[in-house]
Amino acid sequence: MKKVLCILLALGVLFTVGCKKQAGKFAKDILINEAVDTVADSARKNNGSPSANTKTPSTSSAANGSVKSAKGKAGVAAAVVGGAVAAVVSSNTDLILGKIYIGQSQADALQIMGEPIKISDPDNNGHKRYKYSDMVVVITGGVVTGFVSDTAAVSTKRGIKQGDALDKVVREYGKPYAKSDYDGTTLYEYKFISDRGQACLLRFAMKNGVVDYISGRIL
């Protein structure tokens, strides 16, 4: 019964004293699940491919918080290690966390990440969620369509990771494309174009002035 009450507290339905620590954990789990669900839902709506109606935003400086376009075929880096070709990593996109980026092939992503802890497809619609210790990778039709991480083990192309302060995020990315509040967390979202020409969002969820989790998805 106590656990049920704490879950209700995390959802903002019941406000009481005595299980704040548990409620905080449940609230964070809800936020992470919401982020993964958003990523998977975006992939479903876009069917893992560029939309014919997607307009390319204009390019301007990050200081103004605007879009940086990486439209078209991205530059890639492939290294030969011990006679084998390493997985291809994009060198031309901001939609990257660790070595995983939106538009990356499933083969390359899995070669980099290795065996996942769990693979799930809760809606049974082909948008698979590969869970690792440091992030969740969403793959649709053989292509990475999103990612979510709530650990400091991985960072963005500009060096932002969980635990970094808001002023560092704003210094690196400028004014956000969108800003909203969700269950005690403020979401800062920046628009970029993927290697496949898709409009995408890179999200920094801020809590108590620092990054709580980072996610990327097709807009």
N, C-alpha and C positions, 0 to 999 in steps of 0.2 A: 504493500500500500504506500509505504514511504517513497519507493522508487517511482510509482505512478504520480504521486504529488510533485516530485522533483521534475519529472518530464513536463507536467503541466506548467510548472514554474518556468522552465526553459523556453516554453512556447509563449510565455507572456500572458497565459490565461489565469494563473494563480500566483499572487504575490504574497510570499510568506517568508519567515525567517527560520533557519535551521538546516537547510540543505543547499546553500549557495554554491558550495564547491562542486557538488554533483550537478547542479543546474547549469553551471558554467560549462562543464564538459558536454552535457547534452546539447546546449545551445550551439557550441562550436561544431559538434557532429552534424547538427541540422544545417548549419551554414555550409559546411563542406559538401554535404549531400545535395544541397540546393545548387551549389556551384557545378557539381558533376552532372546533375540533372539538366541544368541549363545548357551545359556543353553538349550533352547527348541530344537534347531536344533541338538545338540549333543544327546539329549534324543531320537529324532526321528531316527537318524542314528543308534543308539544302540538299538532302540526298547525297551528301559527300562530294558534290561537284559544284563548280562555279555557277552562279545564277546569271542567266542571259540578261536580266534586267538590272544587275548590279552596276552602279555608277562609281567610277573611280574618283575618290576625293582628291582635291588639289593638294599639292605638296608645299609645306612651309616649315619653318624651324620648330624644333621641340620646345624652345623657350616660349612660344606662343601656344603651346599645347595643341598643335594641329597634327595633321596626318603626314606620315612619311610613306611614300609609295615604294613598294618593292615589286611592282607588277611585272609579269613576264617570267621567263626562265631565270631562276636565281643562279648566282655563281656558286659553285660547290667546291669542297675540298676533300680529296681522297688521298689517304696516305697508305703506302705499302709497308706493312709491318710483318717481318718474318715470312715474306713471300706471299702474304695474303693482303687483299685490298680491304682497308677499314671501311666501316659504314660511312655513307655519304652524309655530311652535315652541311646545311645551308650556310652560306656566308653573307646572305643578302636579305635577312629578314629580322624584324624585331619580335616576331611571334614565336619566340624560342625560350624554353625553360630547360636549363641544363643543356643537354644535347638533343632535345626533342622539340620539333617545331611543326606547326600546322602546315599540312601539305606534304610532309615527309612520308615516304613509303613505309608500309607495315614491315617489310623485310629489314629495312635499315633501322627502324625504331627498335624492333625486337633484337636485332644484332647488338645494338648499343645497350639496351636495358636488360637483356637476358630473360630468364624464366620468371614470369610474374608470380606473385603470391596467390592471386586469384584472377580469374576471367569471368565476367558476368555480362549478361544481356537481359536485364530485368523486364524490359518491355518486349523481348523476343522480336526485335525489328532490325537486327543486324548492326546495331551501334554498340560495339563491344567495349567494355571498360576493363582495362588491364591495370590491376592494382600492384604497385610496388611499394617498398618501404618509404620512399621519399616522394612519390607522386602517383596520380592516376592518369593514365593515357587513354583517350577515347579514339578508337579506330573504326572507320566506316568504309566499307568497300575497298579495303587494302590501303587506306590512306589515313594518316593522323588528322583528326578533325577537332581535337581539343585536348587540354590538359589541366590538372588542378594539383597544387601542392601546398601543404600547410607545415612544411619543415624548412629549416635553413640549409638543407643539404644541397639544394639546387638554386640557381639564380638566373635572372634574365640576362639578355645580351648586354644590358647596361649596368649589370652588377647588383640589381635589387633582389633581396631575398627576404624570407620571413624574419621579422624582428627589426627590420630597418625602419628608421623614423620617417614620418610623413614628409619632412622638409627635404630629405634625400630623394624621395620619389618625385616630388615636384621639381627639384633641381634637375633631375635627369630627364623627366618627361614633360614638364611644363604643366599648363592648365589642362585638366581632363576634358575629354570629349563629352563625358556624362558623369554626374555625381549624384548619388542617392543614398538613403539610409535604409538599412535592413536589420531589424532585430538587434539593435545596439552596435551595429557595424556600419561604417561609412564606405561605400563602394566608389572607387575612383577608376574610371574606364577610359582607355585610350584606343583610338581607331587606327588600324594599320591594314595594308593590303597584303594578302598572302602571296606566296610564290605562284599560286594558281589563279591569281586575280580576284580572290574573294575578299570582300570587306569583312574584317574580323575585329574583335575587341580583346584587349589585354587588360585584365582586371586586377586591381590591388585592393583587397578588403582590409580596411584600417580599423583597429580596435585599440583603445587607450593610447592613441598616437603612434602606433607602430603597425607594420604589415602583419596581418593575421594569416592570410593565405593569398596565393596568386593563381589566377586561372586565365586561360586563353580559349577562345571559341570563335566560330563563324558567326557573324552578325545576323 
